[in-house]
């Protein structure tokens, strides 16, 4: 085991690692994406995506500048990782988003 990541406010439903391994994102049941440093094993940032939905799917873009976020309410969002802000959100379909790709 190289690192363990725990969500202090619920469960983890999805994970995505940066292409270079410099960080790991964890999608949580409390609607946040937690940004972990696998070397220091420290939580670095929290992206509050949606307090009413679970983050069910994550996909980091090849350049690690953005992340696609799938939610339990059927929405998909794209977040700018450098600015730590949402860029766009779409209603995808009814039911949870189970996979996304960048």
Long-range contacts (C-beta under 8 A, 24 or more apart in sequence): 2-38, 3-36, 3-38, 3-41, 4-41, 5-34, 5-36, 7-32, 7-34, 13-54, 13-55, 13-56, 14-55, 14-56, 14-57, 14-58, 14-70, 15-58, 16-58, 16-59, 16-60, 16-67, 17-60, 18-60, 18-64, 19-60, 19-62, 19-63, 19-64, 20-64, 22-64, 23-64, 25-58, 25-60, 25-67, 27-54, 27-55, 27-56, 27-57, 27-58, 27-69, 27-70, 28-54, 28-55, 29-54, 29-55, 30-54, 31-55, 31-71, 33-58, 33-67, 33-69, 33-79, 45-84, 47-79, 47-84, 49-77, 49-79, 49-86, 50-75, 50-77, 54-96, 56-96, 56-97, 56-98, 57-97, 57-98, 57-99, 57-100, 58-100, 59-100, 59-101, 59-102, 60-102, 61-102, 62-102, 66-102, 67-102, 68-100, 68-101, 68-102, 69-100, 70-96, 70-97, 70-98, 70-99, 70-100, 71-96, 71-97, 72-96, 72-97, 76-100
